[in-house]
Amino acid sequence: MIRSTAPFELWSDPSRPSSSLSDPPLSFQLLHARALRALQHKIHNGEFSERTLARLARVSQPHVHHVLCQKRRGRLELIDQLLRAARISFTDLLD
């Protein structure tokens, strides 16, 4: 069995060479960070509050606050719920 030492990565454009130093490969960690940033941006711009986001995603407001402030790491299911509630698509995170 052959094991790869490189982490699983996604590239935003498969036609681009993977050795580009100016544009690092897109990883799940980077997508997670971009998702949190996009949610924080919408809250900061007043599109909705943490409380409204929590209500729309059907989770507790304190939990949403801790995830957005990175005091707790959000599960993928929670991040998906928050992104759906905020109407942020996967393609928005690739930009």
C-alpha positions in Angstrom: 0.0 0.0 0.0 1.4 3.4 -1.0 0.7 6.3 1.3 0.9 9.9 0.3 2.5 12.3 2.8 0.8 15.3 1.2 -2.6 16.3 2.7 -5.7 16.1 0.5 -6.0 19.4 -1.4 -8.4 20.9 -3.9 -7.4 23.3 -6.6 -9.7 26.1 -7.7 -8.6 25.7 -11.3 -7.3 22.3 -12.5 -5.7 23.9 -15.6 -3.3 25.9 -13.4 0.0 24.3 -12.5 0.2 23.1 -8.9 3.7 24.6 -8.5 2.5 28.2 -8.5 4.0 29.9 -5.5 1.8 32.9 -5.6 -1.5 30.9 -5.4 -1.4 28.1 -2.8 -3.6 25.1 -3.2 -7.0 25.3 -1.7 -7.3 23.0 1.4 -10.2 22.2 3.7 -8.6 24.3 6.4 -8.5 27.3 4.0 -12.2 26.7 3.0 -13.1 26.6 6.7 -11.2 29.9 7.4 -12.9 31.5 4.4 -16.3 30.3 5.5 -15.8 31.9 9.0 -14.5 35.1 7.4 -17.5 35.3 5.1 -19.9 34.8 8.0 -18.1 37.4 10.1 -18.2 39.8 7.2 -21.9 39.5 6.8 -22.4 40.1 10.5 -20.0 43.0 10.6 -21.8 44.6 7.6 -25.1 44.4 9.4 -26.8 41.9 7.0 -27.8 40.0 10.2 -26.8 39.5 13.8 -25.3 36.4 15.4 -28.6 35.8 17.0 -30.5 35.9 13.7 -27.9 33.6 12.1 -28.2 31.2 15.0 -32.0 31.2 14.8 -31.9 30.6 11.0 -29.4 27.8 11.4 -31.4 26.4 14.4 -28.4 26.4 16.8 -27.7 28.3 20.0 -26.4 31.8 19.7 -23.6 31.2 22.3 -22.3 28.3 20.2 -22.4 30.4 17.0 -20.5 33.2 18.8 -17.8 30.8 20.0 -17.3 29.3 16.6 -17.2 32.7 14.9 -14.6 33.9 17.5 -12.7 30.7 17.0 -13.0 29.8 20.7 -14.4 26.5 19.4 -13.9 24.7 16.2 -17.1 24.2 14.3 -18.1 20.8 13.0 -18.5 20.6 9.2 -22.3 20.1 9.7 -22.5 23.3 11.7 -20.5 25.3 9.2 -22.8 24.0 6.4 -25.9 25.0 8.4 -24.5 28.5 9.0 -23.5 28.9 5.3 -26.9 27.8 4.2 -28.6 30.2 6.6 -26.5 33.0 5.4 -27.0 32.0 1.8 -23.3 31.7 1.1 -22.5 29.1 -1.6 -19.4 27.0 -2.0 -18.4 29.0 -5.1 -18.4 32.2 -3.0 -15.7 30.7 -0.9 -13.5 30.0 -3.9 -13.2 33.7 -4.9 
